[in-house]
Amino acid sequence: MKMLTVLLLVCAATALTDAADCPSGWTQYSGRCFLYVPTAMRWGEAERNCQSQGGNLASVHSYNEYHFIQGMITSQTREYPETWIGGSDALERTWLWSDGSYFIFSNWCRGQPDNLFNQDCLLMNFTGKSSKTFGLTLQVVLMK
């Protein structure tokens, strides 16, 4: 019984430590912290805003992480707004996340990214993901 109590205390302490790793208002998932910012901005402005807070626009590396981000946005907005995430092909046809990581998750909308009209950045729009131009102003998801 004492061993079970000790294990429960260790698990609780670990959970509290993990939760404390994110700044107030941020949500932790899979060792990273995420923040939905409802202020509309252009992609480049959004990335600079993220960097000023020690992060980047969100990168997505798994199906579960993608759905976590969707759920976080929906729980805060009660809707499905198009939202910038950190994908960019500023180097044409080479998609990278703004945090420097490579794409390993590719659950795109059918036919996306298609580079139609020289689209260079990624948004999440709850039917999947699609590419858009940098000039569009949307809400953002930060990650660190």
Backbone as JSON, one array per atom type, in Angstrom:
{
  "sequence": "MKMLTVLLLVCAATALTDAADCPSGWTQYSGRCFLYVPTAMRWGEAERNCQSQGGNLASVHSYNEYHFIQGMITSQTREYPETWIGGSDALERTWLWSDGSYFIFSNWCRGQPDNLFNQDCLLMNFTGKSSKTFGLTLQVVLMK",
  "N": [[0.83, -1.19, 0.0], [1.96, 1.22, 0.81], [3.85, 1.52, -1.18], [2.24, 1.9, -3.45], [1.09, 4.36, -2.78], [3.37, 6.0, -2.8], [4.07, 5.78, -5.53], [1.82, 6.99, -6.7], [2.1, 9.6, -5.72], [4.51, 10.34, -6.94], [3.73, 10.23, -9.65], [1.76, 12.26, -9.64], [3.33, 14.49, -8.94], [5.0, 14.59, -11.16], [3.13, 15.15, -13.2], [2.25, 17.68, -12.37], [4.65, 19.09, -12.58], [5.08, 18.92, -15.37], [2.84, 20.4, -16.27], [3.49, 22.87, -15.24], [5.52, 23.69, -16.86], [4.67, 25.19, -19.02], [3.93, 28.58, -19.89], [1.55, 30.75, -18.23], [-1.74, 30.5, -19.47], [-1.05, 29.15, -21.76], [-1.23, 25.94, -23.4], [-0.29, 22.65, -22.71], [0.97, 20.01, -24.71], [2.17, 16.91, -25.53], [4.81, 17.46, -24.69], [5.24, 20.02, -25.61], [4.33, 23.52, -25.72], [1.36, 25.3, -26.44], [-0.41, 28.09, -27.84], [-3.33, 29.78, -28.62], [-3.93, 32.57, -30.58], [-6.17, 35.05, -31.03], [-5.98, 37.35, -32.55], [-5.95, 38.71, -35.74], [-3.43, 38.43, -38.19], [-0.82, 38.87, -40.68], [1.07, 36.14, -42.15], [3.95, 36.34, -41.87], [4.16, 38.39, -39.95], [2.85, 37.11, -37.89], [4.62, 34.98, -37.35], [6.88, 36.44, -36.49], [5.77, 37.56, -34.18], [5.39, 35.24, -32.67], [8.09, 34.45, -32.35], [9.0, 36.55, -30.78], [7.96, 35.82, -28.4], [9.4, 33.67, -27.72], [8.94, 31.41, -29.28], [7.52, 29.69, -32.13], [5.34, 29.72, -35.02], [2.93, 27.12, -34.91], [4.08, 23.81, -35.44], [3.19, 20.72, -36.92], [3.28, 17.37, -36.15], [2.03, 14.95, -35.98], [-1.0, 13.03, -36.39], [-2.6, 12.99, -34.08], [-1.63, 15.25, -32.73], [-2.36, 17.25, -34.52], [-5.17, 17.09, -34.27], [-5.4, 17.75, -31.59], [-4.62, 20.47, -31.65], [-6.68, 21.5, -33.26], [-8.85, 21.02, -31.51], [-8.14, 22.65, -29.34], [-8.32, 25.22, -30.46], [-11.04, 25.26, -31.22], [-12.27, 24.97, -28.7], [-11.74, 27.42, -27.6], [-12.86, 29.26, -29.34], [-15.33, 28.41, -30.21], [-15.93, 27.91, -32.79], [-14.74, 27.37, -36.17], [-12.25, 28.78, -37.17], [-10.14, 29.81, -39.9], [-6.73, 29.37, -39.47], [-3.4, 30.4, -39.01], [-0.62, 28.19, -39.26], [2.74, 26.91, -38.86], [3.87, 26.14, -41.41], [5.79, 26.55, -44.39], [6.78, 27.25, -47.73], [8.87, 28.95, -48.52], [11.28, 28.66, -49.76], [10.83, 27.66, -52.74], [8.66, 24.94, -53.33], [9.79, 23.36, -51.37], [8.78, 22.33, -48.49], [8.85, 23.38, -45.18], [8.73, 23.55, -41.59], [8.35, 26.51, -39.61], [9.86, 26.36, -37.33], [12.07, 25.03, -38.14], [11.93, 22.31, -38.45], [11.37, 19.27, -40.36], [8.75, 18.2, -42.6], [6.89, 15.59, -41.45], [4.43, 14.77, -41.12], [1.6, 14.44, -43.1], [-1.14, 14.87, -43.63], [-2.96, 16.28, -45.54], [-5.45, 18.5, -47.02], [-7.21, 17.2, -49.81], [-5.15, 17.18, -52.63], [-3.5, 19.2, -51.72], [-0.4, 20.57, -50.51], [-0.92, 22.84, -53.22], [0.28, 24.95, -54.51], [-1.07, 26.84, -55.97], [-1.48, 29.97, -57.43], [0.98, 30.79, -56.4], [1.09, 30.15, -53.63], [2.41, 30.17, -50.37], [2.38, 29.52, -47.65], [1.04, 27.88, -44.71], [-2.22, 27.01, -43.55], [-4.61, 26.12, -41.03], [-7.73, 24.78, -41.43], [-9.78, 23.16, -40.65], [-10.97, 21.38, -42.4], [-8.93, 20.04, -43.01], [-5.72, 20.86, -44.09], [-4.47, 23.65, -45.88], [-2.72, 25.5, -48.44], [-1.86, 28.95, -48.57], [-1.53, 32.46, -49.51], [1.05, 34.62, -48.23], [0.06, 37.15, -47.56], [-2.54, 37.16, -46.54], [-4.67, 37.8, -43.72], [-4.95, 36.17, -40.68], [-5.98, 34.39, -37.66], [-3.7, 32.96, -35.2], [-1.65, 30.11, -34.17], [0.59, 29.68, -31.65], [3.67, 28.09, -30.69], [5.88, 26.55, -28.43]],
  "CA": [[0.0, 0.0, 0.0], [2.85, 2.39, 0.85], [4.47, 1.63, -2.5], [1.23, 2.49, -4.32], [0.98, 5.77, -2.4], [4.57, 6.67, -3.31], [3.94, 5.86, -6.98], [0.8, 8.0, -7.02], [2.69, 10.91, -5.44], [5.49, 10.6, -8.0], [2.96, 10.54, -10.86], [1.13, 13.57, -9.45], [4.39, 15.49, -9.0], [5.42, 14.67, -12.56], [2.06, 15.84, -13.94], [2.29, 19.09, -11.99], [5.86, 19.65, -13.16], [4.83, 19.09, -16.79], [1.88, 21.49, -16.45], [4.14, 24.12, -14.87], [6.49, 24.03, -17.89], [4.07, 26.15, -19.95], [3.51, 29.85, -19.29], [0.12, 30.91, -17.97], [-2.56, 30.7, -20.66], [-0.62, 28.2, -22.78], [-1.69, 24.57, -23.18], [0.76, 21.69, -23.02], [0.64, 18.75, -25.38], [3.3, 16.13, -26.03], [6.07, 18.1, -24.37], [5.34, 21.37, -26.17], [3.3, 24.45, -25.26], [0.62, 25.92, -27.54], [-1.25, 29.23, -27.49], [-4.16, 30.32, -29.7], [-3.97, 34.04, -30.56], [-7.29, 35.4, -31.9], [-5.7, 38.55, -33.32], [-5.61, 38.41, -37.14], [-2.2, 39.03, -38.71], [-0.22, 38.19, -41.82], [1.9, 35.02, -41.73], [5.26, 36.81, -41.41], [3.94, 39.12, -38.7], [2.5, 36.1, -36.89], [5.86, 34.27, -36.98], [7.69, 37.35, -35.67], [5.1, 37.64, -32.88], [5.73, 33.99, -31.97], [9.5, 34.49, -31.98], [9.17, 37.5, -29.67], [7.52, 35.12, -27.19], [10.26, 32.5, -27.54], [8.43, 30.24, -29.99], [7.27, 29.76, -33.57], [4.03, 29.21, -35.39], [2.87, 25.69, -34.58], [4.38, 22.74, -36.4], [2.34, 19.56, -36.65], [4.07, 16.18, -36.45], [1.23, 13.72, -35.9], [-2.45, 13.16, -36.52], [-3.13, 13.34, -32.76], [-1.25, 16.63, -32.45], [-3.23, 18.06, -35.37], [-6.5, 17.14, -33.66], [-5.27, 18.51, -30.34], [-4.63, 21.9, -32.0], [-8.06, 21.79, -33.67], [-9.69, 21.06, -30.31], [-7.76, 23.82, -28.55], [-8.9, 26.39, -31.13], [-12.5, 25.17, -31.12], [-12.7, 25.2, -27.32], [-11.61, 28.85, -27.3], [-13.61, 30.12, -30.26], [-16.64, 27.8, -30.47], [-16.1, 27.87, -34.24], [-13.63, 26.76, -36.9], [-11.61, 29.82, -37.98], [-8.88, 29.52, -40.57], [-5.69, 29.76, -38.52], [-2.05, 30.13, -39.48], [0.35, 27.34, -38.59], [4.09, 27.29, -39.26], [4.41, 25.59, -42.65], [6.13, 27.51, -45.44], [7.72, 26.85, -48.79], [9.55, 30.17, -48.97], [12.16, 28.07, -50.76], [9.74, 27.08, -53.53], [8.43, 23.49, -53.41], [10.41, 22.67, -50.25], [7.99, 22.71, -47.33], [9.46, 23.25, -43.86], [8.06, 24.26, -40.51], [9.12, 27.7, -39.25], [10.81, 26.01, -36.26], [13.19, 24.36, -38.78], [11.72, 20.86, -38.58], [10.87, 18.77, -41.63], [7.4, 17.65, -42.62], [6.75, 14.15, -41.35], [2.98, 14.59, -41.11], [1.15, 14.92, -44.41], [-2.58, 14.68, -43.77], [-3.42, 17.52, -46.16], [-6.67, 18.46, -47.83], [-6.91, 16.55, -51.09], [-4.47, 18.02, -53.61], [-2.74, 20.27, -51.09], [-0.38, 21.93, -51.03], [-0.93, 22.83, -54.68], [1.03, 26.1, -54.98], [-1.91, 27.67, -56.82], [-1.23, 31.4, -57.23], [2.22, 30.93, -55.62], [0.82, 30.09, -52.19], [3.67, 29.83, -49.71], [2.29, 29.29, -46.22], [0.04, 26.88, -44.36], [-3.24, 27.33, -42.56], [-5.47, 25.04, -40.58], [-9.09, 25.27, -41.64], [-10.69, 22.16, -40.12], [-11.28, 20.33, -43.36], [-7.58, 19.58, -43.28], [-4.84, 22.0, -44.17], [-4.23, 24.06, -47.26], [-1.73, 26.55, -48.57], [-2.37, 30.28, -48.9], [-0.51, 33.47, -49.68], [1.51, 35.23, -46.99], [-0.61, 38.41, -47.3], [-3.83, 36.97, -45.88], [-4.6, 37.97, -42.27], [-5.68, 35.13, -39.96], [-5.56, 34.12, -36.3], [-2.5, 32.12, -35.22], [-1.34, 29.21, -33.05], [2.0, 29.72, -31.28], [4.17, 26.86, -30.09], [7.28, 26.56, -27.97]],
  "C": [[0.87, 1.26, 0.0], [3.51, 2.62, -0.52], [3.51, 2.28, -3.49], [1.09, 3.98, -4.04], [2.17, 6.56, -2.94], [4.49, 6.82, -4.82], [2.93, 6.92, -7.4], [1.35, 9.41, -6.79], [3.71, 11.29, -6.52], [4.78, 10.96, -9.3], [2.32, 11.92, -10.77], [2.16, 14.68, -9.55], [4.87, 15.68, -10.43], [4.39, 15.42, -13.39], [2.07, 17.32, -13.63], [3.51, 19.78, -12.57], [5.67, 19.9, -14.65], [3.9, 20.27, -17.05], [2.54, 22.83, -16.18], [5.15, 24.56, -15.92], [5.97, 25.06, -18.88], [3.72, 27.44, -19.22], [1.99, 29.88, -19.09], [-0.63, 31.2, -19.26], [-2.22, 29.76, -21.81], [-1.12, 26.82, -22.41], [-0.59, 23.6, -23.6], [0.21, 20.46, -23.73], [1.94, 18.13, -25.88], [4.63, 16.85, -25.85], [6.26, 19.48, -24.96], [4.18, 22.21, -25.66], [2.68, 25.16, -26.46], [-0.25, 27.06, -27.01], [-2.02, 29.67, -28.73], [-4.22, 31.83, -29.52], [-5.06, 34.48, -31.53], [-7.07, 36.64, -32.75], [-5.26, 38.17, -34.73], [-4.35, 39.15, -37.55], [-1.72, 38.25, -39.92], [0.75, 37.12, -41.3], [3.24, 35.47, -41.16], [5.17, 37.55, -40.09], [3.63, 38.13, -37.57], [3.75, 35.35, -36.43], [6.75, 35.16, -36.13], [7.1, 37.5, -34.27], [5.43, 36.4, -32.05], [7.18, 34.02, -31.48], [9.75, 35.45, -30.82], [8.74, 36.9, -28.34], [8.31, 33.83, -26.97], [9.8, 31.26, -28.27], [8.38, 30.45, -31.49], [5.8, 29.47, -33.8], [4.05, 27.69, -35.22], [3.28, 24.81, -35.75], [3.58, 21.52, -35.96], [3.1, 18.31, -37.09], [3.3, 14.87, -36.32], [-0.25, 14.05, -36.06], [-3.07, 13.58, -35.18], [-2.82, 14.78, -32.39], [-2.12, 17.59, -33.27], [-4.62, 18.2, -34.74], [-6.49, 17.84, -32.31], [-5.36, 20.01, -30.64], [-6.03, 22.32, -32.45], [-8.95, 21.96, -32.44], [-9.41, 22.27, -29.45], [-8.39, 25.08, -29.14], [-10.42, 26.39, -30.97], [-12.99, 25.45, -29.71], [-12.63, 26.67, -26.95], [-12.49, 29.74, -28.16], [-15.05, 29.67, -30.49], [-16.98, 27.82, -31.96], [-14.84, 27.29, -34.87], [-12.91, 27.79, -37.77], [-10.37, 29.3, -38.7], [-7.78, 30.13, -39.71], [-4.31, 29.42, -39.07], [-1.35, 29.1, -38.61], [1.68, 27.54, -39.31], [4.66, 26.73, -40.54], [4.65, 26.66, -43.7], [7.0, 26.84, -46.5], [8.33, 28.1, -49.39], [10.64, 29.8, -49.97], [11.25, 27.18, -51.59], [9.8, 25.56, -53.64], [9.15, 22.68, -52.33], [9.71, 23.14, -48.98], [8.74, 22.38, -46.04], [8.56, 23.92, -42.84], [8.95, 25.43, -40.1], [10.06, 27.45, -38.08], [12.01, 25.23, -36.81], [13.0, 22.87, -38.97], [11.14, 20.52, -39.95], [9.45, 18.26, -41.5], [7.48, 16.13, -42.51], [5.28, 13.77, -41.31], [2.45, 15.17, -42.4], [-0.33, 14.68, -44.64], [-3.22, 15.97, -44.29], [-4.84, 17.37, -46.68], [-6.27, 17.82, -49.16], [-6.29, 17.56, -52.06], [-3.63, 19.13, -53.03], [-1.41, 19.74, -50.57], [-0.24, 21.91, -52.55], [-0.18, 23.99, -55.31], [0.24, 26.95, -55.97], [-1.69, 29.13, -56.47], [-0.02, 31.65, -56.33], [1.98, 30.98, -54.11], [2.06, 29.54, -51.48], [3.56, 29.5, -48.22], [1.05, 28.47, -45.9], [-0.96, 27.42, -43.35], [-4.0, 26.08, -42.19], [-6.89, 25.55, -40.72], [-10.15, 24.21, -41.35], [-11.36, 21.27, -41.15], [-9.96, 19.69, -43.74], [-6.67, 20.78, -43.21], [-4.73, 22.39, -45.63], [-3.24, 25.2, -47.27], [-2.41, 27.85, -48.99], [-1.21, 31.23, -49.1], [-0.18, 34.11, -48.34], [0.7, 36.47, -46.61], [-1.94, 38.32, -46.58], [-3.69, 37.17, -44.38], [-5.52, 36.96, -41.59], [-5.21, 35.08, -38.5], [-4.39, 33.14, -36.35], [-2.45, 31.16, -34.03], [0.17, 29.25, -32.85], [2.38, 28.41, -30.63], [5.57, 27.11, -29.59], [7.56, 25.35, -27.12]]
}
